[in-house]
Amino acid sequence: MPQNDWVSFLARCARNISVALMLACWMEAILPKRARDVGIVLALAIIALAGLNVLSALFKEGAAHILVAVVPFLSMACLYWYRDHEVLEQSSSIASADAYAALKVDTALMPESVTSATIASTLLNFLIPLGCYSFVFGYMHYAWIPTQDGTVASLAIQLAAALGTLIAGIVSLCLVATFWGRRKIELYNFFALSIMVLALCITALASDRFTFMYVVPLNIAQKIAMFFIWMAPFLVPHRRSAMTSWCWALLLYQAGKLASSSASSFIDQDTYLVLALAFAGLLIIGSIFGLVLGQNRSSMAVAEGKAPVEESDAFRACKRELFEESNAADGSAAEDRAERTCLDRHAREGALNSSEEARENAQGTRIDLQSSRADERTARNERQTLVLSCSNIAKTYQLTRREEEVLQLLSEGMTAKDVAETLVVSSSTAKTHMRNIYAKLGIHTQNELILMVQRRMHTNT
């Protein structure tokens, strides 16, 4: 390989590694958020990317290169701002350091149980398709590169890419807002698959003059595939870190791109097309099998007695009432919780038909009441210990009286907004007190503050 080729290869490797690291930082930053919120942010980011595509198409070549070079720095600046903002505006309510340590990724989209069928369904629906997608995308990408002439054809292709990206962002936003849930996200795969097959057919049949026709569906399918990568931590079961699922998804996608790039260099165009069609066929078969396995999961739930009972009028009324009382923004998740609660009530009502079981239920109620009272006493004792610990920390680190009050509220898991409302001060004043407390205690986050208070509580007890 000539020296210039080696330099170009190393530069591309360095660039790809840098992009992957920056994406990993973003994924780690937004991981504590709800899966649905992450989906909405991703859809908005895709729409913003469409705007950047338009600008890069309309700018002159030099200005477009500058714009592309500035985007990573802009992303890092946004990431820095986001992390600094999260230090003061932590969205989760935390009662103790132990509760914070137990905080995990949103599991609303996770399967209820991890079995061999669940793992196979997850692989076929959310992971293996990523490699197939990227290989086929690579074929279509290399098909339109020779048609760029730096004039009208290039402008048409770039605007078509921007249009496809915009449509993908709008569609993703609508799906996340109205069609949400694990079983429903599995159907996203078929939507992306149909769009990809359409683009592949146009690629094989259209002449070079109509390249822009398949660039639109290509970008739609490509951005839906990226959606699966970012949703992987919320969809793929993991034992340790949710970042592992994201890394596997990204690696599979990159492996498909590498295979596609190698195929374009070492085999002829007709063989390349046959391989792309083979990967598309494999994707179709795998998606069908994944959907069937998911359906079998539901059948197994029926066999285990987890299937919904026949819905009477009373059952439907109960379900509707609980759903309306819950957070309507949760969508299907709130509906599932309402159904499970009604099922529990239904089972309890059936059990009470026996007088013996009724007596046992009454006895259990008395035990629950005693346990509740014991819990209240324990909570009061913990509250007193918490106040004493905050007072000791305030004396040790010479906090003011107001800072001690803020310290106590923060140790209870309150955010800056909650502190401001409780103390009847402005949000900026509350944030100023938080910064002063962090500086005096030598810490940087609310998590560290809670850990410090928790250790002092253990010392006091």
C-alpha positions, 0 to 999 in steps of 0.5 A: 500500500502506498504511503499516502494510502496508509496515511489516509487509512490511519486518518480514517481510523482515528476519525472513526474511533474519535466519533465512536468515543464521542457517541459513547460519551453521549450514550452514557450521559442520556442513559439514565433517562426514560427510553421514550425520552431518548427516542424523542431526543434522537428523532429531533437530532435526526431532524436537525441533521437534515438541516445540516445536510441542506446547509452542506449542500447549498454551501460552497465546497470549502464552506461545507468542509468547514461546517462538517469539521465544526459539527464534532466540536459543537457536539462536544460543547453541547455534551459539556453543557448538558453534563454541567446542567445535570449536576444541578438539575438531577431529574431523579428523586433519591431518598438515599445513596443506596437508592441512587446506587440501585438506580438502573436503566429504564426497563419498561421495554425489557422482556419480563423474563430472560429465556432462550426464546427471549434472547433469540428474539432479541438477537433476530429483531434488534442486533443481527439486523444491524449488520445486514442493514449496514451491508446493504446500505454500503452497497447502495452508498457505493452505487451512487458515489460515481454519479456525483459530478460536483454540480447539479447531480451532486446537489440533487443527491445531497438534497435527496439525502436531506429529504430522506433524513427529515422524513425519517426524523418526523416518522420516528417522532410520530412513532415514539409519540403514538406507537410505543412498546417493545412489541410495537418497536419490533414492528419498526424493523419491518417498516425499515425493512420495506423501505430498504427493499424499495431502495434496493430495487430502485438501485438495481433498476434505476439509471445513473440519472435517477440516483436521487430516487433511491437516496431518499428511501435509503436515508429513511431506512438508515436513520431507522437502523440508527434508532435501533442502535441507540435503543439497544440499552433499553431493549437488549437484556444485560447483566452488568452495564447497559453500555455493553448492549449499545457497544455490541449494536454499534460493533455489529453495524460497523462490522456490516459497513466493513464487510460492505467496503471490503466487498466493493473493493475485491468483487465485481458489481454483479456479485456485490448485488447478489450479496446485498440481496442475500443479506436483505433476504437473510434480514427478512427471514430473521425478522420473521423468525424474531416476530414468531419467537416474540409471539411464542413468548406471549403463548408461553405466558398464556400457558403459565397463567399470565395471559389476560382474563376475559374482560368483563364490563367491570374489568374494563371499567377498572382498567380504564379508571386506573389508566386515567389515574396513571401518567397518561404520558407513559402510553402503553406502559401505563395501560399495561400497569393498569391491566396488571393491577386489575388482574391482581384485583381479579385474582384476589376477588376470586380468592375471597370466595372461600371463607378460609381464604377470607380469614387468611386475607384478614390476618394478612391485612393485620400483619401488613398494618403492623408492618406499615406502622413499623416502617413509619417508625423506621422512617421517623428514625432515619429522618432524625438521623439524617437531620443530625448527620446534616447538622454535623456536616454543616458544623464540620465544613462551616456551612451557613444556616441556609446552606445547611437547609439546602444540604438537608433537602439535597440529601433527600433527593430534591432537585434545584427546582424543588429546593427553590420551591421549598425555601421560597427562593428563586432557582438561581439562588438555589443553584448558587447555594448548591455550588457553594455547598459543593465547593465547601464539601469538595464534591461535584455531584449530588450523588457524592453529597448523598454518599457523604451524608449516608456515611455520616448516618452510618457513623451516627448509628 
